[in-house]
Amino acid sequence: MRARAVLAVSLGALTVVASLATSFVQTSNHARAQDLARIQREWEMAAAANAQMRATVSAHVWGVPNEELDVLRAKARRPARKGSP
């Protein structure tokens, strides 16, 4: 009878420890996801600024046609290569 009580208490304690560990991991994952989202936004802003500066510099080079800033629109306007599927 005493062994059952010890087993039940130890299993209950292990359940509490596992739930606390899970909540700690979830909290740290949430914080890391917020940091990643911030870094991604900063990277996208830097990439947009670089594209804008590249277009500005290219616009001042004689003989070089100006390129579209919107990459998707520029790809849609390019003619398809012969022989490509």
C-alpha positions in Angstrom: 0.0 0.0 0.0 2.8 2.4 0.9 4.6 1.7 -2.5 1.5 2.8 -4.4 1.4 6.1 -2.5 5.0 6.7 -3.2 4.5 5.8 -6.9 1.5 8.1 -7.2 3.2 11.0 -5.5 6.4 10.6 -7.6 4.3 10.4 -10.8 2.4 13.5 -9.8 5.6 15.3 -9.0 7.1 14.3 -12.4 4.0 15.6 -14.1 4.3 19.0 -12.4 8.0 19.2 -13.3 7.3 18.2 -16.9 4.6 20.9 -17.2 6.8 23.6 -15.7 9.6 22.6 -18.1 7.2 22.8 -21.0 6.0 26.2 -20.1 9.6 27.5 -19.7 10.4 26.2 -23.2 7.3 27.7 -24.6 8.0 31.1 -23.1 11.6 31.1 -24.4 10.4 30.1 -27.9 7.9 32.9 -27.9 10.7 35.4 -27.0 13.0 34.0 -29.6 10.2 34.2 -32.2 9.7 37.9 -31.4 13.4 38.5 -31.8 13.4 36.7 -35.1 10.4 38.7 -36.4 12.2 41.9 -35.5 15.4 40.8 -37.2 13.5 39.8 -40.3 11.7 43.2 -40.4 15.1 45.0 -40.1 16.5 42.8 -42.9 13.6 43.5 -45.2 13.9 47.3 -44.6 17.7 47.1 -45.3 17.0 45.1 -48.5 14.4 47.7 -49.6 16.8 50.6 -48.9 19.5 48.8 -50.9 17.2 48.2 -53.8 16.2 51.8 -53.8 19.8 53.0 -53.6 20.8 50.6 -56.4 18.0 51.9 -58.6 19.1 55.5 -57.8 22.7 54.8 -58.7 21.8 52.9 -61.9 19.6 55.8 -63.0 22.6 58.0 -63.0 24.8 55.8 -65.2 24.7 56.8 -68.8 23.6 54.1 -71.2 22.1 51.8 -68.5 18.3 51.4 -68.6 16.5 52.0 -65.3 15.3 48.8 -63.6 12.0 48.2 -62.0 12.1 48.3 -58.2 9.4 45.7 -57.8 11.2 42.4 -58.4 8.0 40.4 -59.1 6.8 42.9 -61.7 10.2 43.0 -63.3 10.2 39.2 -63.6 6.7 39.2 -65.2 7.8 41.8 -67.8 10.9 39.8 -68.8 10.5 37.7 -71.9 10.7 34.0 -71.4 13.9 32.4 -72.7 13.6 30.1 -75.7 13.8 26.5 -74.8 12.7 27.0 -71.1 9.6 25.1 -70.0 
